[in-house]
Amino acid sequence: MKSHGYVAHDAQSPLVRYSFDRRDPSPNDVAIAIQFCGVCHSDIHQVRDEWGNAIYPMVPGHEIVGVVSKIGSEVKRFKEGDLAGVGVMVDSCRVCANCKAGEEAYCEKGFVGTYNAKGYDGVLMQGGYANNIVCDARYVHTISPKLSDRLAAVAPLLCAGITTYSPLRHWKAGPGKKVGVVGLGGLGHMGLKFAHAFGAHVVQFTTSVAKIEDARKLGADQVVLSNDPDAMAKQKGTFDFVLDCVSAPHDVNAYLDLLRLDGTMCLVGLPETPVSISPFGIITNRRSFAGSMIGGMPETQEMLDYCAQHGIVSEIELISIDNLGEAYRRVVASDVKYRFVIDMATLKA
């Protein structure tokens, strides 16, 4: 299947137009004509080889939504014309205990990423900054027609959405729980929306005075400036759960100190440098410091269905694909409200 999109050939050069081949759909595959693809901060980390694992040429993008253009003979869940999405993974071993439990994100063999990864057959995967994608139907999600008029804003749910939904569900954020969300960005604004929707008392932490009003509009019961020591001191020992959505280096101990007895802080952001934890930060109040990835296939579909039922989508800025360089610059500068999404109609044939 002929494809075209934008590619990184190395860590320094801008992304450029690129033509490549994808496999023809097998009996279990779904082909999707991509309409929108979100720009995740991890795209930038991987394009620039900031995690030291880049494989070039690299077509990024793992927040993919579009329309089914072709299905394999064994596919029953989709038909041509259906709305569909692909997230961070396109395969897993399917036989380990985690895969069998619907926790494919924690596949014991290691899941196959949508891009910057090789399939189990050694073929290099290419992502969603492109006109189409072919994927096994198990790793394709249905998108409710209820969201068809906001499809661009659905795209970030495939990464930012499930990355925050999964830990909030796992640690049972809801009525009677005090939940903190650290950072109001691509991840944080979705964590705030979900925690609010689940019925928790939500406190948004930010260093930006300019984001206070946005946080309130998005559902925060309180907003705390984390660079204000007095404001932070007032929150000490009062939280059941803190979701850390910051991908820049920062002091996690300041937030561990906010947890009450048996409280948990979960990191979903991906700072470039190792996190340093004071032993007293976790032995005090028997606190836990945890991490979480995306969810498995069932939970991701659950999240998409929940969003359709409750009218939840991401806050986005829609961009042309030829503005990727500027978009990357602004993501790194935390100057986006709150996720860039590429309009693939701007990718000319």
C-alpha positions in Angstrom: 0.0 0.0 0.0 1.5 3.3 -1.1 1.8 5.9 1.7 3.1 9.4 2.1 3.8 11.6 5.1 6.5 13.5 6.9 9.7 11.8 8.1 12.7 12.4 10.3 15.9 11.1 8.7 18.1 12.0 11.7 18.0 13.8 15.1 18.9 17.3 13.8 17.1 17.8 10.5 13.5 19.1 10.1 10.9 16.6 9.1 10.4 16.4 5.4 7.9 14.9 2.9 8.4 11.2 2.4 6.9 8.4 0.4 7.0 4.8 1.6 5.2 1.4 1.4 3.0 -0.2 4.1 1.9 -3.8 3.9 -1.3 -4.6 2.1 -4.0 -5.5 4.5 -4.0 -9.1 5.6 -7.2 -11.0 6.5 -7.1 -9.6 10.1 -6.0 -6.1 9.1 -7.8 -2.7 8.9 -6.6 0.1 6.7 -7.4 3.6 7.8 -7.4 6.8 5.8 -6.0 9.2 8.4 -7.9 12.4 8.9 -6.2 13.7 12.1 -3.0 12.9 14.1 -2.1 14.5 17.4 1.4 15.8 18.2 2.7 14.2 21.4 5.7 15.4 23.3 7.1 11.9 23.0 7.1 12.4 19.2 9.7 15.2 19.8 11.7 13.1 22.2 12.0 10.3 19.7 12.5 12.3 16.6 15.4 14.1 18.3 16.7 10.8 19.9 16.5 12.3 23.4 15.8 8.8 24.8 18.6 7.2 22.8 16.5 4.7 21.0 15.7 6.4 17.7 15.4 4.3 14.5 15.5 6.3 11.3 13.8 6.9 8.9 11.0 7.7 11.4 7.4 8.8 10.6 6.1 9.8 14.0 2.5 9.9 15.3 0.5 7.7 17.6 -2.7 9.7 18.1 -4.5 8.6 15.0 -8.1 8.9 13.9 -9.7 8.5 10.5 -12.0 6.4 8.4 -11.8 2.7 7.6 -10.9 2.4 4.0 -10.4 -1.4 3.7 -10.9 -4.5 5.9 -9.5 -8.0 5.8 -11.7 -11.0 5.1 -11.6 -12.1 8.8 -12.4 -8.7 10.3 -15.9 -8.5 11.8 -15.8 -5.5 14.1 -15.3 -2.9 11.4 -16.7 -2.0 8.0 -15.6 0.5 5.4 -16.6 4.0 6.3 -16.4 3.5 10.1 -14.6 5.9 12.3 -11.5 4.3 13.9 -8.4 5.1 15.9 -5.0 3.8 16.5 -2.9 4.7 19.5 0.6 3.9 20.9 0.8 0.2 20.0 0.1 -1.9 17.0 1.0 -5.4 18.2 1.9 -7.4 21.3 2.7 -11.1 21.9 -1.0 -11.9 22.7 -0.1 -15.0 24.7 1.5 -13.8 27.9 -0.6 -13.4 31.1 -0.7 -9.6 30.7 -1.9 -9.7 27.1 -4.5 -12.4 27.9 -5.8 -10.1 30.7 -6.2 -7.2 28.3 -3.1 -5.4 29.6 -1.2 -5.4 26.3 0.6 -2.2 27.3 2.5 -4.4 29.8 3.2 -7.3 27.4 6.0 -9.4 28.8 7.7 -9.6 25.4 7.3 -5.8 24.9 4.5 -4.3 22.7 5.2 -3.1 19.2 5.0 0.7 19.1 3.1 2.5 16.3 6.4 4.0 15.2 10.1 4.0 16.1 9.8 0.3 16.6 10.2 -2.9 14.7 7.5 -5.6 14.4 8.2 -9.1 15.6 9.1 -9.8 11.9 11.7 -7.1 11.9 9.8 -4.6 9.7 10.1 -1.0 10.8 6.8 0.6 11.9 5.8 4.0 10.6 3.3 6.3 12.4 0.5 8.6 11.8 2.0 11.8 10.3 0.8 10.2 7.0 -2.2 9.6 4.8 -2.9 6.1 5.9 -2.1 3.2 8.3 -2.6 -0.6 8.2 -3.0 -2.3 11.6 -4.3 -5.6 13.0 -7.9 -5.1 14.0 -7.2 -6.1 17.6 -5.2 -2.8 18.0 -7.8 -0.6 16.2 -10.4 1.2 18.3 -14.0 2.1 17.3 -15.0 5.7 17.7 -18.6 6.6 18.3 -20.4 8.7 15.7 -21.3 10.9 18.7 -17.8 12.3 18.4 -17.8 12.7 14.6 -18.2 16.5 14.8 -15.2 16.8 17.1 -13.0 14.1 15.5 -9.8 16.2 15.5 -10.2 16.6 19.3 -10.6 12.9 19.7 -7.1 12.1 18.3 -5.2 13.0 21.6 -7.4 10.6 23.5 -5.4 7.8 21.9 -2.4 8.7 24.0 -2.9 11.7 26.4 -6.4 10.5 27.1 -5.7 6.9 28.0 -2.4 7.8 29.7 -4.3 9.8 32.3 -7.6 7.8 32.4 -5.8 4.5 33.2 -4.1 5.5 36.5 -7.1 7.5 37.7 -9.3 4.4 37.2 -6.6 2.1 38.7 -6.3 4.1 41.9 -10.0 4.7 42.0 -10.3 8.4 41.7 -13.8 9.4 42.5 -16.2 10.8 45.1 -14.7 11.3 48.5 -11.1 11.3 47.0 -8.8 14.4 46.9 -6.8 14.2 43.7 -4.0 16.5 42.6 -2.9 17.0 39.0 0.6 18.3 38.4 1.0 20.3 35.2 -1.6 21.7 32.9 -0.5 20.6 29.5 -1.3 17.9 27.0 -1.5 15.2 29.6 -2.5 17.4 32.6 -5.6 18.9 31.0 -6.9 15.4 30.3 -6.1 14.2 33.8 -8.0 17.2 35.1 -11.0 16.6 32.9 -11.2 12.9 33.8 -10.7 13.4 37.6 -13.4 16.0 37.6 -15.8 13.7 35.6 -15.1 10.9 38.0 -16.4 13.0 40.9 -13.1 13.6 42.8 -12.2 16.8 44.5 -9.5 18.0 42.0 -6.6 20.4 42.7 -4.6 21.6 39.8 -1.0 22.4 40.3 0.7 24.8 37.9 3.6 27.3 37.9 1.7 29.6 35.6 -0.7 32.3 36.8 -2.0 32.5 33.3 -3.4 29.0 33.5 -5.4 29.5 36.7 -8.6 30.5 34.9 -8.2 27.7 32.3 -7.8 25.1 35.1 -11.0 26.3 36.8 -12.9 26.2 33.5 -11.7 22.6 32.9 -13.0 21.4 36.2 -10.5 22.2 39.0 -12.0 22.7 42.4 -8.8 24.5 43.5 -5.7 25.8 41.7 -2.4 25.9 43.5 0.7 27.7 42.3 3.4 25.0 43.0 6.1 27.7 43.1 4.4 29.3 46.1 5.9 27.6 49.2 3.1 28.9 51.5 0.3 27.6 49.2 2.1 24.2 48.9 2.5 24.0 52.7 -1.3 24.4 53.2 -1.8 21.2 51.1 0.6 19.0 53.0 -0.7 15.5 53.9 -4.1 16.0 52.4 -4.2 14.0 49.1 -5.3 10.5 48.3 -3.7 10.5 44.9 -1.4 12.8 42.8 -1.1 12.4 39.1 2.2 13.9 37.9 1.9 14.9 34.2 5.1 16.9 33.9 7.7 15.8 31.3 10.4 18.4 32.3 12.8 17.8 35.1 11.2 18.8 38.5 11.2 18.0 42.2 8.8 15.2 42.8 9.5 15.3 46.5 7.5 18.5 46.8 4.4 16.5 45.7 5.1 13.3 47.7 4.9 15.5 50.8 1.2 16.3 49.9 0.1 12.7 50.3 -1.9 11.5 53.3 -1.5 8.0 54.9 -1.2 5.4 52.2 -1.5 8.0 49.4 0.0 7.4 46.0 1.7 9.6 43.5 1.8 8.3 40.0 4.2 9.6 37.3 2.9 9.6 33.7 5.2 12.4 32.4 8.6 11.4 31.0 11.3 13.7 32.2 14.6 13.4 30.3 16.6 13.0 33.5 16.3 10.4 36.3 13.9 11.2 39.1 15.4 11.6 42.6 13.3 10.6 45.5 14.1 11.3 49.2 13.6 8.1 51.3 11.7 10.2 53.9 9.3 11.3 51.1 7.9 7.7 50.9 8.4 6.2 54.3 6.5 9.1 55.8 2.8 8.3 55.8 3.6 4.9 54.1 3.4 6.7 50.7 3.8 5.0 47.3 5.5 6.4 44.2 4.3 4.7 41.1 4.2 4.9 37.3 1.7 4.1 34.6 1.8 3.7 30.9 -1.1 3.7 28.5 -3.9 1.2 29.0 -4.6 -2.1 27.2 -7.0 -2.5 24.3 -10.1 -3.0 26.4 -9.4 -0.1 28.7 -8.6 2.2 25.8 -11.9 1.3 24.2 -13.7 1.9 27.5 -12.1 5.3 27.7 -13.2 6.2 24.2 -16.8 5.1 25.0 -16.8 7.0 28.2 -15.7 10.1 26.4 -18.5 9.7 23.8 -21.0 9.2 26.6 -19.9 12.3 28.6 -18.8 14.5 25.7 -15.1 14.6 26.7 -12.5 15.5 24.1 -9.1 17.3 24.2 -8.5 21.0 24.0 -6.6 21.4 20.7 -5.0 23.7 18.2 -5.4 22.4 14.7 -2.4 22.8 12.4 -1.2 22.2 8.9 1.4 19.5 8.5 3.9 22.0 7.1 3.8 23.8 10.4 5.4 20.9 12.4 8.6 22.8 13.1 6.8 25.6 14.8 4.5 23.2 16.6 7.5 21.3 18.0 9.1 24.6 19.2 5.9 25.6 20.9 5.4 22.2 22.6 8.9 22.4 24.1 8.1 25.9 25.3 4.8 24.7 26.8 3.0 27.2 24.5 0.0 25.2 23.4 -3.5 24.9 24.7 -3.3 22.0 25.0 -2.5 19.6 22.2 -1.6 20.2 18.6 -3.4 18.1 16.1 -2.4 17.8 12.4 -5.2 18.2 9.8 -4.2 15.5 7.3 -6.2 17.3 4.6 -3.2 19.6 4.5 -1.0 16.6 3.4 -1.2 17.0 -0.4 -1.0 13.9 -2.6 
